[in-house]
Amino acid sequence: MCYYLYNFSNDGLARVKKDFKKKRKELKEWAFIDKTGKEAISNLKFLWLWDFKEGMARFVTRTGWGFIDKSGEEVIKIENCDWIDDFYDGLARVKFSNGSMGFLNKSGVIVYST
């Protein structure tokens, strides 16, 4: 297996893409390591995974976008969107598949949409 390491983020964790050579549209195995090199969160399968922001890490799968918490649990999953931004001040911007945009809170509730 080929590994790719990302820089540590402000939360003290670094992303690790474990099967770096997989093709773009294939699910990849991801983990987060702490500064001792120990896996803090492991066995994550996503197309792509981003760093933690405000306690949540954004991911994308073949069927949608969402967020995991620091235990690795998928806490928000949205299937009818083109993309989601990271959380800033408790809200994440979403572009829905129908072209509208909005913001969702950390409970996954849409608090504003166009």
C-alpha positions as CSV (number, residue, x, y, z in Angstrom):
1,M,0.0,0.0,0.0
2,C,1.3,3.5,-0.9
3,Y,0.8,6.2,1.7
4,Y,0.5,10.0,1.3
5,L,0.9,12.3,4.4
6,Y,-0.7,15.7,4.7
7,N,0.4,18.5,7.0
8,F,-0.9,18.7,10.6
9,S,-3.8,21.0,11.0
10,N,-4.6,23.3,14.0
11,D,-6.4,20.4,15.8
12,G,-3.1,18.4,16.0
13,L,-4.1,15.7,13.5
14,A,-2.7,15.0,10.0
15,R,-4.6,13.2,7.2
16,V,-3.1,10.0,5.8
17,K,-4.3,8.7,2.4
18,K,-3.4,5.0,2.6
19,D,-3.9,3.8,-0.9
20,F,-2.5,6.8,-2.8
21,K,-2.3,5.0,-6.2
22,K,-6.0,4.3,-6.5
23,K,-7.8,6.0,-9.4
24,R,-9.6,9.2,-8.9
25,K,-13.2,7.8,-8.8
26,E,-12.3,4.9,-6.4
27,L,-12.9,5.0,-2.7
28,K,-9.7,5.4,-0.8
29,E,-8.7,4.4,2.7
30,W,-8.0,7.4,5.0
31,A,-6.9,7.9,8.6
32,F,-5.9,10.7,10.9
33,I,-2.7,10.4,12.9
34,D,-1.6,12.4,16.0
35,K,1.8,14.0,16.5
36,T,3.3,10.7,17.9
37,G,2.3,8.9,14.6
38,K,-0.5,6.9,16.3
39,E,-3.7,6.5,14.3
40,A,-6.3,8.6,16.1
41,I,-9.1,7.8,13.6
42,S,-8.8,5.0,11.1
43,N,-10.7,2.8,8.5
44,L,-12.3,5.8,6.7
45,K,-13.4,5.1,3.1
46,F,-14.0,8.2,1.0
47,L,-13.2,9.6,-2.4
48,W,-11.7,12.5,-0.7
49,L,-11.3,13.8,2.9
50,W,-10.4,17.2,4.2
51,D,-8.9,18.5,7.5
52,F,-10.9,19.1,10.6
53,K,-12.4,22.6,10.9
54,E,-14.4,23.4,14.0
55,G,-14.4,19.8,15.1
56,M,-15.7,18.4,11.7
57,A,-13.9,17.0,8.7
58,R,-15.6,17.2,5.3
59,F,-15.8,14.2,3.0
60,V,-17.2,13.2,-0.4
61,T,-18.3,9.7,-1.5
62,R,-19.9,8.5,-4.8
63,T,-23.4,9.3,-3.4
64,G,-22.9,12.6,-1.6
65,W,-21.0,14.9,0.8
66,G,-20.9,15.1,4.5
67,F,-18.9,15.5,7.7
68,I,-17.3,13.2,10.3
69,D,-16.6,14.1,13.9
70,K,-13.4,13.4,15.8
71,S,-14.6,9.8,16.6
72,G,-14.8,9.2,12.8
73,E,-18.6,8.9,12.8
74,E,-20.5,10.3,9.9
75,V,-22.6,13.0,11.6
76,I,-23.9,14.9,8.5
77,K,-24.6,13.3,5.1
78,I,-26.2,15.2,2.2
79,E,-26.9,13.5,-1.1
80,N,-28.5,16.2,-3.1
81,C,-25.6,18.6,-3.4
82,D,-22.7,19.3,-5.7
83,W,-20.3,20.4,-2.9
84,I,-20.0,21.6,0.7
85,D,-17.5,24.0,2.2
86,D,-15.9,23.6,5.6
87,F,-17.5,25.1,8.7
88,Y,-16.8,28.7,9.6
89,D,-18.5,30.3,12.6
90,G,-20.8,27.2,12.9
91,L,-22.1,27.2,9.3
92,A,-21.1,25.4,6.1
93,R,-22.0,26.7,2.6
94,V,-23.7,24.2,0.4
95,K,-24.4,24.1,-3.4
96,F,-27.4,22.0,-4.1
97,S,-27.8,19.9,-7.2
98,N,-30.7,22.1,-8.3
99,G,-28.4,25.1,-8.5
100,S,-29.5,26.8,-5.3
101,M,-27.1,27.5,-2.4
102,G,-27.5,27.7,1.3
103,F,-25.9,27.2,4.7
104,L,-26.2,24.3,7.1
105,N,-25.5,24.2,10.8
106,K,-23.5,21.5,12.7
107,S,-26.7,19.5,13.2
108,G,-27.1,19.2,9.4
109,V,-30.1,21.6,9.4
110,I,-30.4,24.0,6.4
111,V,-30.7,27.4,8.0
112,Y,-30.8,29.5,4.8
113,S,-31.2,28.7,1.1
114,T,-31.7,30.6,-2.1
